[in-house]
Amino acid sequence: SACVFLRLCRMEWQPDEQGLQQVLQLLKDSQSPDTATQRAVQEKLEQLNQFPDFNNYLIFVLTSLKSEDEPTRSLSGLILKNNVKAHYQNFPPLVADFIKRECLNNIGDPSPLIRATIGILITTIASKGELQTWPELLPQLCNLLNSEDYNTCEGSFGALQKICEDSSELLDSDALNRPLNIMIPKFLQFFKHCSPKIRSHAIACVNQFIISRAQALMDNIDTFIESLFALAGDEDCEVRKNVCRALVMLLEVRIDRLIPHMHSIIQYMLQRTQDPDENVSLEACEFWLTLAEQPICKEALSGHLVQLIPILVNGMKYSEIDIILLKGDVEEEDDTVPDSEQDIKPRFHKSRTVTLQHEGGEGEEGEDDEDEDDDDDTLSDWNLRKCSAAALDVLANVFRDDLLPHLLPLLKGLLFHPDWVVKESGILVLGAIAEGCMQGMVPYLPELMPHLIQCLCDKKALVRSIACWTLSRYAHWVVGQPPDSHLKPLMTELLKRILDGNKRVQEAACSAFATLEEEACTELVPYLSFILDTLVFAFGKYQHKNLLILYDAIGTLADSVGHHLNQPEYIEKLMPPLIAKWNELKDEDKDLFPLLECLSSVATALQNGFLPYCEPVYQRCVTLVQKTLAQAMMYSQQPEQYEAPDKDFMIVALDLLSGLAEGLGAHVDQLVARSNVMTLLFQCMQDTMPEVRQSSFALLGDLTKACFPHICLSPPLGLSVSPPWVCVEMQPYVSMVLNQLVEIINRPNTPKTLLENTAITIGRLGYVCPQEVAPMLQQFIRPWCTSLRNIRDNEEKDSAFRGICMMIGVNPGGVVQDFIFFCDAVASWVTPKDDLRDMFYKVRWRESYI
């Protein structure tokens, strides 16, 4: 029966009835929830894709088989869209032409679902390079906008909107002879169309070209702005949303054109920020965030704060749907319920060299998406509450304490309100203004702090969690007061919340405590036993997601109290659960990232207290680096057979090795001696990924301090063939390494092998970073020359001499007194490479002129 799909495509293609029934059955089966059926459908699809005119059947069902139900027809189009994405280059020309023709002929289908599917199919074909080879597409779609048939006009606009979204740069390029010059004026005409759907499409199309400042739009900018103003009072919420979006983007790129109308625009946005449709109010609220970044913000908004601040504050309340989704009115503990995998967002390693930002509960209310903590996927999206809070935050940083006269009268009523939803929003307001209005809030904090700490015990979990976040925003002030007044009560209550029965509160408390740790540092030392008891207890209580945050709290504690953690009683509490998790996780488990980061901080803090645990930890780190390098090598040689490795495994392992080197000091010497870590390190230093190189050089610096002889006795720094960026990354470590190298090369009775390796390493350092090494030339040139005059010609000697020649080029005066020794060393060469010989000649020529 498969042979029916071998039918040759003709201009008037018609489906074979038997083939059509097979395709329809396949489409029905594909809507089945049964896994086995789905698998069979997938296999059948792969078989049918071998036949060129299978795609003709799919477009036929989508556009012509009106007897079928709309979901089946649409599904046929979506399968065809996937085929276009994957195999379009293999479609025979007749098949491709048939599909394109059918799309344009049926763009006005009576069904909105079918029109939208055809639009998606058109833009997918266009994105496969077909805008250039389908010259009739844009003119025909633009002409169809003039159709008196609503469906044709709307379908064409829907397709054009998708093309504008997917191919905006191409539409404004010479490659297509700049069709925007015709399209933009055409779109502007439809701003006045009687159909709100058409008006909305027209604005959405033009909006795609604001940020890129497309010339065709800039040429019509005044008409565009006037047309937007004419739509300000539109009854359709989608039109209002697109008008707001346009004004927000224009504020960013053409504020000069908005300034004359700024008072009216602000008044309009004040109304729209209160729009009953949340999509509109959210879009309007973005206006305040964008305006806050403009130099004119203070001048433009000063007279409107009295209206704006209450509107933003009102927008910071949880909506009814939020409360339902977050189970805000349901008092139940959920900490025994395992997390589903989708609850746990992907985590990306942050290098040791980057300062970690600990944002709790509300995660700066949208300032850093990675730290958002919403329990429900529907709330992890940007919403009016988050946008209002973020706007208040940035405006507090613009107006500082001038914001408070408009806010304080509201704040007291909010914070002590009997309705928990209102009280919760007041606590959020207090947290949002913490950074910008701190100075003006100081007189009120002694009274507010006990109230906020009391809110940590509120019966509503959402109040407890937001109180954690807001208190963390004032941690700096708390730590500046006498410990017994606020620090001790806050720490005590936060530790209780870390063991809360609600997972959301646990997360907020853990994040807030990490912030407090950073601020308090050694102020926490007297309470270490109590803190560790709580954090270790949490190991047995936490589900998967919060466990990852607990690692961060422990690592931050170690960073904050440092060597004070190195006490036998603390080590006995902390290390067994950490090592148990370490042994539990497989090498491929990404939960290793936060655990390795945590252990890195702990190892640095514990110093020799980490010795009993160091060997297996060290060996596993070396193994992780080795495995990742091997995977990278296999991938580079056979990319079609092997997957690219996740280099974060290597980065966290290098960072933990740095932590071990820093904490253990000279004790790490034996571990380095018994491993190939230096060879691996030099490979990592030349990796293409900047973060890998950064961690490699950091480890080099730590090993230089901890066990310097191994730096010299290992294969010398493999930098003679390094890319130019290595120089930039070596610079911070050059002086640290160089001072010790110079001291060794000048030391009497230094073993011959160590002298030679030291000289080669200095030469290679000079090759990579001549500007940094050359100033010290005079301090090592004589022993350098005598060390290398007796070794055979080889690659290491070659790279070292290239380095010394480059250093002499930078600092010729540094070799003058010992030039005879340099000549003697050069004379030891039997057959230098031609380009190296040229370097010797240049040095000789330069010296003759000194």
C-alpha positions as a printed Julia matrix, in Angstrom:
850×3 Matrix{Float64}:
   0.0    0.0     0.0
   2.98   2.3     0.5
   3.4    2.43   -3.27
   0.48   4.83   -3.5
   2.84   7.5    -2.16
   5.15   7.05   -5.13
   2.69   8.89   -7.38
   4.54  11.56   -9.35
   3.53  15.11   -8.55
   1.58  16.8   -11.32
   0.45  20.39  -11.61
  -3.1   19.29  -10.76
  -2.18  16.84   -8.04
  -5.0   14.71   -6.66
  -4.71  12.29   -3.73
  -5.21   8.55   -4.09
  -8.21   7.58   -1.94
  -6.43   4.66   -0.28
  -3.41   6.81    0.53
  -5.65   9.55    1.87
  -7.39   7.12    4.22
  -4.01   5.94    5.53
  -2.98   9.52    6.27
  -6.3   10.29    7.98
  -5.99   7.16   10.14
  -2.48   8.21   11.07
  -3.73  11.67   12.09
  -6.49  10.12   14.23
  -4.01   7.74   15.89
  -1.61  10.56   16.62
  -4.25  12.17   18.86
  -4.33   9.07   21.08
  -2.85   9.44   24.59
  -1.56   5.83   24.47
   2.26   5.68   24.46
   2.48   2.55   22.3
   0.17   4.13   19.7
   2.26   7.29   19.71
   5.41   5.26   19.14
   3.77   3.41   16.23
   2.65   6.76   14.75
   6.21   8.08   14.96
   7.58   5.03   13.15
   4.88   5.3    10.46
   5.67   9.01    9.97
   9.34   8.21    9.45
   8.37   5.59    6.83
   5.98   7.92    5.0
   8.53  10.72    4.89
  10.5    8.57    2.46
   7.79   9.23   -0.17
   7.95  12.69   -1.8
   4.22  13.26   -2.19
   3.36  12.36    1.43
   3.68  16.11    2.08
   1.11  16.76   -0.68
  -1.37  14.65    1.27
  -0.67  16.67    4.41
  -1.29  20.04    2.7
  -4.37  18.59    1.0
  -5.9   17.59    4.36
  -5.07  21.01    5.81
  -6.41  23.17    3.0
  -8.94  21.12    1.01
 -10.49  18.37    3.11
 -13.26  20.52    4.6
 -15.21  17.36    5.6
 -12.64  16.63    8.35
 -12.77  18.27   11.79
 -10.56  21.33   12.32
  -8.17  19.82   14.92
  -7.31  16.97   12.52
  -6.74  19.38    9.62
  -4.62  21.65   11.79
  -2.59  18.67   13.05
  -1.88  17.7     9.44
  -0.5   21.21    8.88
   1.65  21.07   12.0
   3.16  17.72   10.96
   3.89  19.28    7.57
   5.47  22.29    9.33
   7.8   19.9    11.2
   8.69  18.17    7.94
   9.48  21.55    6.37
  11.74  22.37    9.32
  13.58  19.05    9.11
  13.62  18.12    5.41
  12.56  21.08    3.25
  15.81  21.07    1.3
  14.93  17.52    0.13
  11.4   18.38   -1.1
  11.14  17.96   -4.9
  10.48  21.37   -6.54
   6.99  20.28   -7.68
   6.03  19.32   -4.1
   7.4   22.59   -2.67
   5.55  24.62   -5.33
   2.3   22.74   -4.71
   2.5   23.4    -0.95
   3.28  27.11   -1.43
   0.47  27.53   -3.93
  -2.05  25.78   -1.66
  -1.02  27.96    1.29
  -1.6   31.23   -0.59
  -4.85  29.99   -2.15
  -6.3   29.05    1.25
  -5.0   31.79    3.54
  -8.62  33.0     3.83
 -10.06  29.74    5.18
 -13.25  30.38    7.2
 -11.69  28.7    10.28
  -9.39  30.9    12.45
  -7.49  27.74   13.52
  -6.81  26.69    9.92
  -5.81  30.25    8.91
  -3.37  30.4    11.83
  -1.9   26.98   10.92
  -1.42  28.04    7.29
   0.27  31.23    8.54
   2.68  29.19   10.67
   3.43  26.95    7.68
   4.09  29.97    5.41
   6.52  31.59    7.85
   8.31  28.25    8.42
   8.85  27.9     4.66
   9.97  31.55    4.51
  12.48  30.98    7.31
  14.13  28.19    5.29
  15.6   30.8     2.94
  12.46  30.96    0.82
  11.84  34.7     1.19
  14.46  35.17   -1.54
  13.18  32.31   -3.75
   9.46  32.92   -3.24
   9.32  36.43   -4.7
   5.53  36.48   -5.07
   4.92  35.76   -1.33
   5.15  39.27    0.17
   3.48  41.12   -2.74
   0.64  38.6    -2.81
   0.07  38.72    0.97
   0.12  42.53    0.89
  -2.38  42.56   -2.0
  -4.65  40.15   -0.13
  -4.87  42.71    2.7
  -7.1   44.72    0.37
  -9.6   41.86    0.05
 -13.14  42.71    1.06
 -13.37  39.21    2.55
 -12.51  39.51    6.25
 -11.08  35.98    6.49
  -8.65  36.6     3.61
  -7.49  39.92    5.07
  -7.09  38.5     8.6
  -5.34  35.33    7.41
  -2.89  37.33    5.29
  -2.17  39.7     8.17
  -1.65  36.76   10.53
   0.92  35.29    8.13
   2.63  38.68    7.65
   2.82  39.19   11.42
   4.58  35.83   11.83
   6.98  36.66    8.97
   7.75  40.06   10.56
   8.46  38.33   13.87
  10.72  35.65   12.36
  12.49  37.58    9.58
  12.56  41.24   10.67
  16.24  41.79    9.79
  15.89  40.25    6.33
  12.85  42.4     5.54
  14.96  45.51    6.19
  17.87  44.38    4.02
  19.06  44.93    0.45
  18.78  41.17   -0.13
  15.03  41.59   -0.67
  15.23  45.1    -2.1
  13.84  46.54    1.17
  10.18  45.52    1.0
   9.55  47.42    4.25
   9.48  50.64    2.24
   6.15  49.4     0.86
   4.99  47.3     3.82
   5.26  49.87    6.66
   3.05  52.54    4.96
   0.64  49.72    4.02
   0.43  48.5     7.63
  -0.14  52.06    8.91
  -3.23  52.37    6.72
  -4.83  49.47    8.6
  -4.55  51.16   12.03
  -8.0   52.59   11.24
  -9.57  49.33   10.04
 -13.05  48.58   11.38
 -11.98  45.15   12.69
 -10.09  45.2    16.03
  -8.28  41.97   15.04
  -6.93  43.64   11.88
  -5.94  46.78   13.82
  -4.1   44.61   16.32
  -2.24  42.71   13.56
  -1.22  46.01   11.92
   0.28  47.45   15.12
   1.99  44.14   15.98
   3.62  44.05   12.52
   5.01  47.59   12.81
   6.13  46.98   16.42
   8.6   44.35   15.19
  10.73  47.1    13.61
  10.9   49.66   16.45
  13.88  48.31   18.41
  15.93  47.75   15.24
  15.13  51.34   14.12
  14.23  50.13   10.62
  14.7   53.05    8.23
  11.28  52.58    6.63
   9.7   53.04   10.06
  11.92  55.97   11.01
  10.83  57.68    7.77
   7.19  57.32    8.9
   7.74  57.76   12.65
   5.47  60.79   13.11
   2.59  59.12   11.24
   3.12  56.02   13.37
   3.01  57.95   16.67
  -0.07  59.95   15.59
  -1.8   56.7    14.61
  -0.98  55.22   18.02
  -2.43  58.24   19.8
  -5.6   57.88   17.72
  -5.98  54.33   19.06
  -5.36  55.25   22.71
  -9.02  54.8    23.66
  -9.6   51.63   21.61
 -12.17  49.28   23.09
 -10.25  46.13   22.15
  -7.81  44.92   24.82
  -5.38  43.38   22.27
  -5.16  46.73   20.44
  -4.57  48.57   23.73
  -1.86  46.07   24.66
  -0.05  46.58   21.35
  -0.34  50.39   21.66
   1.26  50.21   25.13
   3.99  47.89   23.83
   4.77  50.31   21.0
   5.03  53.29   23.36
   7.35  51.38   25.71
   9.69  50.51   22.84
   9.54  54.05   21.41
  10.53  55.34   24.84
  13.71  53.32   24.44
  14.63  54.23   20.84
  12.84  57.49   19.91
  12.22  59.33   23.17
  12.91  62.59   21.29
   9.59  62.13   19.46
   7.68  61.36   22.67
   9.0   64.17   24.89
   6.61  66.84   23.48
   3.69  64.55   24.4
   5.14  63.1    27.61
   2.53  64.51   30.0
  -0.33  62.99   27.97
   1.52  59.69   27.54
   2.1   59.42   31.29
  -1.56  60.12   31.99
  -2.52  57.45   29.46
  -0.12  54.92   30.98
  -1.45  55.63   34.47
  -4.9   54.6    33.2
  -3.63  51.56   31.32
  -1.6   50.32   34.32
  -5.0   49.92   36.0
  -6.6   48.31   32.92
  -9.04  45.51   33.83
  -7.22  43.25   31.34
  -3.97  42.11   33.03
  -2.14  41.7    29.7
  -2.73  45.4    29.02
  -1.88  46.52   32.57
   1.34  44.46   32.5
   2.41  45.97   29.17
   1.67  49.48   30.52
   3.56  48.78   33.74
   6.68  48.06   31.66
   6.57  51.77   30.74
   7.67  52.8    34.26
  10.56  50.34   34.22
  11.77  51.71   30.87
  11.21  55.36   31.82
  13.31  54.87   34.98
  16.34  54.17   32.76
  15.95  57.45   30.85
  17.75  60.65   31.93
  14.47  62.59   31.82
  12.76  60.26   34.31
  12.99  62.47   37.39
  11.84  65.61   35.59
   9.05  63.83   33.69
   7.63  61.86   36.63
   8.06  64.13   39.65
   4.62  65.66   39.3
   2.94  62.28   38.76
   4.32  60.28   41.72
   1.27  61.07   43.81
  -0.84  59.14   41.26
   1.7   56.51   40.22
   2.87  55.17   43.59
  -0.6   54.02   44.8
  -1.2   52.36   41.42
   2.08  50.4    41.6
   1.46  49.46   45.24
  -2.01  48.2    44.34
  -0.54  46.11   41.52
   1.74  44.32   44.01
  -1.09  42.32   45.59
  -1.5   38.68   44.66
  -4.39  38.22   42.24
  -7.17  35.76   43.07
  -5.86  33.31   40.48
  -2.32  33.57   41.99
  -3.69  32.68   45.42
  -5.55  29.67   44.03
  -2.48  28.42   42.13
  -0.17  28.94   45.12
  -2.72  27.44   47.51
  -2.35  30.63   49.52
  -5.59  30.02   51.43
  -4.88  26.35   52.12
  -3.06  25.79   55.39
  -1.15  22.56   54.81
   2.44  21.45   55.05
   3.96  20.15   51.82
   7.54  19.44   52.79
   7.01  15.67   52.65
   5.76  15.85   49.05
   8.58  15.01   46.61
   9.38  17.65   43.99
   8.46  16.92   40.39
  11.33  17.3    37.94
   9.73  20.33   36.25
   9.82  22.15   39.63
  13.59  22.21   39.41
  14.89  24.79   36.99
  18.16  24.2    35.12
  21.07  25.37   37.19
  24.19  26.93   35.72
  27.51  26.95   37.48
  28.9   30.3    38.55
  32.67  30.54   38.6
  34.47  31.07   41.92
  35.78  34.31   40.5
  32.26  35.75   40.21
  30.6   37.14   43.34
  27.41  35.24   44.04
  24.22  37.23   44.46
  21.92  35.65   47.01
  18.41  36.74   46.28
  15.77  35.23   48.42
  12.04  34.78   48.33
  11.02  37.12   45.6
  14.45  37.16   43.95
  14.65  40.97   43.7
  11.1   40.69   42.41
  11.97  39.84   38.87
  15.39  41.45   38.76
  17.05  38.08   38.34
  14.9   35.42   36.72
  17.25  32.63   37.71
  16.45  33.14   41.37
  12.69  33.36   41.07
  11.14  30.92   43.49
   7.54  30.49   42.41
   6.08  27.12   43.3
   3.92  26.97   40.2
   5.05  27.22   36.59
   2.18  29.6    35.84
   3.67  32.09   38.3
   7.26  31.84   37.16
   6.18  34.03   34.26
   6.49  37.79   34.41
   3.25  39.19   35.83
   1.78  42.49   37.06
   2.8   41.88   40.68
   6.44  41.33   39.75
   6.54  44.15   37.22
   4.96  46.61   39.71
   7.49  45.62   42.38
  10.4   45.92   39.94
   9.13  49.35   38.82
   8.89  50.55   42.44
  12.4   49.22   43.06
  13.97  51.11   40.13
  11.99  54.28   40.85
  13.19  54.15   44.47
  16.74  54.14   43.08
  15.93  57.18   40.92
  14.01  59.31   43.45
  15.63  57.95   46.62
  14.03  59.38   49.77
  11.85  61.77   47.73
   9.63  58.75   47.11
   8.83  58.26   50.79
   6.3   61.11   51.31
   4.09  59.39   48.72
   4.67  55.93   50.16
   4.85  56.12   53.96
   1.18  57.12   54.44
   0.22  53.97   52.5
   2.77  51.68   54.09
   1.53  51.69   57.68
  -2.01  50.81   56.58
  -0.66  47.97   54.45
   1.76  46.42   56.95
  -0.8   46.18   59.75
  -3.84  45.36   57.58
  -6.08  42.51   58.83
  -6.38  41.02   55.29
  -3.28  38.86   54.8
  -3.18  39.56   51.04
  -2.89  43.31   51.67
  -0.37  42.83   54.51
   1.74  40.58   52.27
   1.83  43.26   49.55
   2.94  45.83   52.15
   5.88  43.64   53.16
   6.79  43.31   49.47
   6.63  47.13   49.09
   8.98  47.52   52.06
  11.45  45.1    50.46
  11.23  46.7    47.02
  12.25  50.17   48.31
  15.04  48.88   50.57
  17.93  49.64   48.25
  16.81  53.04   46.99
  15.24  54.48   50.15
  17.44  52.89   52.82
  18.65  56.18   54.27
  15.16  57.6    54.66
  13.85  54.33   56.14
  16.48  54.09   58.88
  14.46  56.09   61.49
  11.53  53.68   61.07
  13.47  50.4    61.08
  13.81  49.96   64.87
  10.0   49.83   65.03
   9.46  47.91   61.78
  12.06  45.21   62.34
  10.29  43.47   65.28
   7.04  43.54   63.28
   8.73  41.94   60.24
  10.41  39.31   62.41
   7.0   38.57   63.94
   5.62  38.13   60.38
   8.01  35.18   60.02
   5.59  33.34   62.31
   2.43  34.34   60.4
  -0.04  31.52   59.81
  -0.01  32.24   56.04
   2.96  30.67   54.24
   3.03  33.44   51.59
   3.39  36.07   54.35
   6.19  34.09   56.0
   8.06  33.69   52.69
   7.84  37.37   51.67
   8.91  38.41   55.18
  12.09  36.3    54.69
  12.9   38.15   51.47
  12.19  41.65   52.79
  14.24  41.05   55.95
  17.17  39.93   53.79
  16.98  43.28   51.97
  17.64  45.04   55.29
  20.34  42.6    56.46
  23.09  45.2    56.1
  21.3   47.54   58.52
  20.56  44.7    60.97
  24.23  43.7    61.14
  25.19  47.31   61.89
  23.11  47.3    65.12
  24.08  45.7    68.47
  23.75  41.9    67.96
  21.15  41.33   70.65
  18.79  44.02   69.33
  17.97  42.58   65.89
  20.59  40.13   64.59
  20.03  37.44   67.17
  16.19  37.51   67.02
  16.28  37.59   63.2
  18.77  34.72   62.97
  16.78  32.64   65.45
  13.5   33.06   63.55
  15.08  32.56   60.12
  16.6   29.28   61.29
  13.14  28.16   62.43
  11.78  29.04   58.99
  14.55  27.03   57.33
  12.8   24.05   58.98
   9.3   25.31   58.07
   6.72  22.75   56.95
   6.14  24.68   53.7
   8.67  24.25   50.88
   8.25  27.79   49.57
   9.04  29.2    53.03
  12.04  26.87   53.38
  13.43  28.19   50.1
  12.85  31.86   50.98
  14.37  31.38   54.45
  17.42  29.54   53.12
  18.08  32.27   50.55
  17.52  35.03   53.12
  19.87  33.33   55.58
  22.58  33.14   52.9
  22.26  36.93   52.45
  22.46  37.43   56.22
  25.58  35.24   56.32
  27.29  37.42   53.7
  26.53  40.57   55.67
  27.23  39.24   59.18
  30.41  37.26   58.42
  32.27  36.53   61.69
  29.42  38.03   63.75
  27.87  34.56   63.33
  30.8   32.7    64.95
  29.23  32.6    68.46
  26.15  30.91   67.0
  27.89  28.42   64.69
  26.86  25.31   66.61
  23.18  26.31   66.58
  23.35  27.27   62.87
  25.02  24.0    61.86
  22.5   21.94   63.84
  19.7   23.57   61.84
  21.35  23.29   58.42
  22.34  19.66   58.99
  18.8   18.8    60.17
  17.5   20.35   56.95
  19.53  17.76   54.98
  17.18  15.06   56.19
  14.05  17.19   55.74
  14.46  18.89   52.35
  13.15  17.67   49.02
  15.28  17.86   45.88
  14.83  21.52   44.87
  15.5   23.08   48.27
  18.47  20.79   48.87
  20.26  22.64   46.07
  19.61  25.96   47.85
  20.78  24.46   51.16
  24.18  23.72   49.57
  24.46  27.41   48.74
  23.6   28.45   52.31
  26.3   26.12   53.68
  28.89  27.3    51.15
  28.12  30.93   51.96
  28.44  30.21   55.68
  31.89  28.72   55.06
  32.91  31.76   52.98
  31.62  34.11   55.68
  33.17  32.59   58.84
  36.29  31.14   57.18
  38.75  29.31   59.44
  36.39  29.63   62.44
  34.61  26.61   60.95
  37.75  24.52   61.47
  36.76  23.07   64.84
  36.39  19.3    65.42
  32.78  19.62   66.71
  31.72  21.65   63.65
  33.49  19.31   61.23
  31.78  16.3    62.84
  28.38  17.94   62.34
  28.88  19.2    58.8
  31.02  16.77   56.85
  29.16  13.43   57.17
  25.95  14.6    55.4
  27.96  16.44   52.72
  30.15  13.42   52.02
  27.09  11.14   52.05
  25.52  13.29   49.28
  28.87  13.36   47.47
  29.01   9.55   47.42
  25.34   9.28   46.45
  25.59  11.37   43.27
  26.83   9.93   39.98
  29.46  11.75   37.89
  26.78  12.68   35.3
  24.36  14.18   37.87
  24.05  17.96   37.57
  23.29  18.19   41.28
  27.08  17.89   41.58
  27.37  21.55   40.5
  25.98  23.14   43.67
  27.51  20.43   45.86
  31.0   20.98   44.38
  30.59  24.75   44.76
  29.63  24.18   48.4
  32.53  21.8    49.06
  34.95  24.25   47.46
  33.98  26.9    50.02
  34.01  24.37   52.88
  37.46  23.03   51.92
  38.88  26.57   51.81
  37.39  27.38   55.22
  38.33  24.11   56.98
  41.96  24.23   55.83
  43.75  21.18   57.29
  40.45  20.16   58.89
  39.45  18.93   55.43
  42.45  16.55   55.23
  40.53  13.37   56.21
  38.17  13.93   53.26
  40.53  15.37   50.68
  41.84  12.33   48.81
  38.57  10.9    47.4
  37.28  14.42   46.7
  40.52  15.35   44.91
  40.59  12.15   42.84
  36.98  12.55   41.75
  37.62  16.13   40.63
  40.58  15.01   38.55
  38.42  12.22   37.07
  35.65  14.72   36.18
  38.16  16.94   34.38
  39.73  13.98   32.58
  36.34  12.57   31.5
  35.16  15.93   30.18
  38.38  16.51   28.22
  38.1   13.01   26.74
  34.46  13.63   25.75
  35.43  16.96   24.19
  38.16  15.24   22.19
  35.78  12.52   20.92
  33.17  15.12   20.03
  35.67  17.26   18.1
  36.81  14.21   16.11
  33.36  12.64   15.5
  30.61  15.2    16.21
  27.96  13.13   14.47
  28.66  10.15   16.76
  29.27  11.82   20.14
  27.47  14.53   22.08
  29.26  17.71   23.13
  30.21  17.43   26.82
  28.76  19.7    29.49
  31.9   21.61   30.44
  30.31  22.87   33.65
  31.39  19.55   35.17
  34.99  20.45   34.41
  34.61  24.03   35.64
  33.15  23.07   39.03
  35.82  20.38   39.44
  38.61  22.89   38.7
  37.05  25.33   41.16
  36.88  22.68   43.89
  40.54  21.8    43.22
  41.25  25.52   43.71
  39.37  25.4    47.01
  41.41  22.39   48.1
  44.69  24.06   47.12
  43.73  27.25   48.96
  42.52  25.41   52.07
  45.1   22.65   52.34
  48.11  24.72   51.24
  51.29  22.61   51.21
  49.26  19.49   52.16
  47.98  19.35   48.58
  51.55  18.68   47.41
  51.29  14.87   47.71
  47.94  14.77   45.9
  49.37  16.75   42.98
  52.5   14.57   42.89
  50.45  11.37   42.57
  48.17  12.63   39.78
  48.28  13.97   36.23
  46.51  17.16   37.26
  49.16  19.48   35.79
  48.9   17.86   32.36
  45.12  18.19   32.47
  45.39  21.77   33.73
  47.53  22.84   30.78
  44.96  21.33   28.39
  42.21  23.23   30.17
  44.18  26.49   29.93
  43.89  26.25   26.15
  40.2   25.31   26.01
  37.97  27.3    23.67
  35.49  28.12   26.47
  36.43  31.26   28.44
  34.97  29.98   31.73
  37.14  26.84   31.55
  40.26  28.92   30.96
  39.31  31.32   33.76
  38.98  28.48   36.29
  42.19  26.89   34.97
  44.26  30.01   35.53
  42.71  30.49   38.96
  43.77  26.93   39.85
  47.26  27.61   38.47
  47.48  30.62   40.79
  46.37  28.59   43.83
  48.76  25.72   43.03
  51.58  28.21   42.56
  51.08  29.34   46.14
  50.48  25.83   47.55
  53.08  23.62   45.83
  55.23  25.7    43.52
  57.89  23.05   42.72
  55.26  20.99   40.89
  54.54  23.92   38.59
  58.17  23.83   37.52
  58.77  20.08   37.56
  55.65  19.34   35.53
  55.78  19.56   31.73
  56.54  23.28   31.26
  53.65  25.65   30.62
  52.2   24.54   27.32
  51.68  28.05   26.02
  53.96  28.29   23.01
  51.12  27.47   20.66
  48.35  29.14   22.64
  45.82  31.5    21.07
  46.33  35.23   21.78
  43.55  35.44   24.38
  45.61  33.27   26.77
  47.86  36.28   27.38
  44.96  38.33   28.7
  43.89  35.54   31.05
  47.43  34.81   32.25
  48.11  38.44   33.23
  46.68  38.34   36.79
  48.88  35.31   37.59
  52.12  36.3    35.85
  53.65  38.32   38.69
  52.72  35.64   41.24
  54.35  32.88   39.18
  57.24  34.97   37.89
  58.53  36.16   41.27
  58.91  32.57   42.45
  60.47  31.45   39.16
  63.08  34.24   39.35
  63.84  33.34   42.96
  64.37  29.65   42.01
  66.56  30.36   38.94
  68.87  32.57   41.05
  69.02  30.18   44.04
  72.44  28.49   44.56
  72.63  24.68   44.34
  69.27  24.35   42.55
  69.06  20.92   40.85
  69.87  21.04   37.13
  66.47  19.66   35.98
  64.58  22.21   38.07
  66.75  25.02   36.66
  66.07  23.94   33.08
  62.32  23.59   33.66
  62.22  26.98   35.4
  64.07  28.64   32.51
  61.72  27.07   29.92
  58.69  28.17   31.95
  60.01  31.76   32.16
  60.62  31.72   28.4
  57.13  30.5    27.68
  55.57  33.01   30.07
  57.51  35.69   28.19
  56.24  34.37   24.88
  52.61  34.67   26.0
  52.92  37.84   28.1
  56.13  39.67   27.02
  54.95  43.06   28.33
  54.48  41.63   31.83
  57.71  39.54   32.02
  60.22  41.73   30.12
  60.68  44.37   32.89
  62.35  41.66   35.07
  64.7   40.51   32.27
  67.83  41.81   33.95
  67.08  39.77   37.1
  67.18  36.38   35.37
  68.84  36.64   31.93
  72.32  35.37   33.0
  71.18  32.18   34.87
  68.53  31.67   32.2
  71.17  31.54   29.46
  73.54  29.27   31.4
  70.66  26.87   32.25
  69.65  26.35   28.62
  73.02  26.46   26.82
  73.6   22.74   27.37
  70.24  21.22   26.41
  69.58  19.64   23.01
  67.5   21.3    20.28
  63.84  20.48   20.92
  60.37  22.08   20.95
  60.63  23.21   24.6
  63.94  24.94   23.97
  62.48  26.48   20.79
  59.46  28.01   22.6
  61.64  29.3    25.47
  64.06  31.09   23.1
  61.17  32.62   21.15
  59.94  34.03   24.45
  63.31  35.48   25.41
  63.63  37.13   21.98
  60.21  38.72   22.37
  61.13  39.99   25.84
  64.37  41.51   24.52
  62.26  43.23   21.87
  60.17  44.83   24.62
  63.1   45.6    27.0
  66.46  45.55   25.1
  68.16  47.33   27.97
  67.55  44.33   30.23
  70.04  42.16   28.3
  72.85  44.67   27.65
  75.08  43.78   30.63
  74.77  40.04   29.99
  74.58  40.04   26.18
  77.63  37.8    25.93
  75.75  35.1    27.88
  72.81  35.41   25.48
  75.17  35.0    22.49
  76.68  31.9    24.14
  73.21  30.4    24.65
  72.23  31.13   21.03
  75.44  29.46   19.88
  74.28  26.22   21.57
  71.69  25.79   18.79
  72.63  23.3    16.07
  69.68  23.74   13.67
  67.2   26.41   14.79
  64.06  26.82   12.66
  64.29  29.56   10.01
  61.88  31.94   11.75
  63.71  31.49   15.08
  67.03  32.22   13.34
  65.45  35.43   12.02
  64.51  36.39   15.59
  68.16  35.89   16.66
  69.34  38.16   13.81
  66.87  40.87   14.83
  68.15  40.75   18.42
  71.77  41.04   17.19
  70.82  43.99   14.94
  68.94  45.7    17.79
  71.84  45.22   20.23
  74.31  46.81   17.8
  72.29  50.04   18.02
  71.87  50.16   21.82
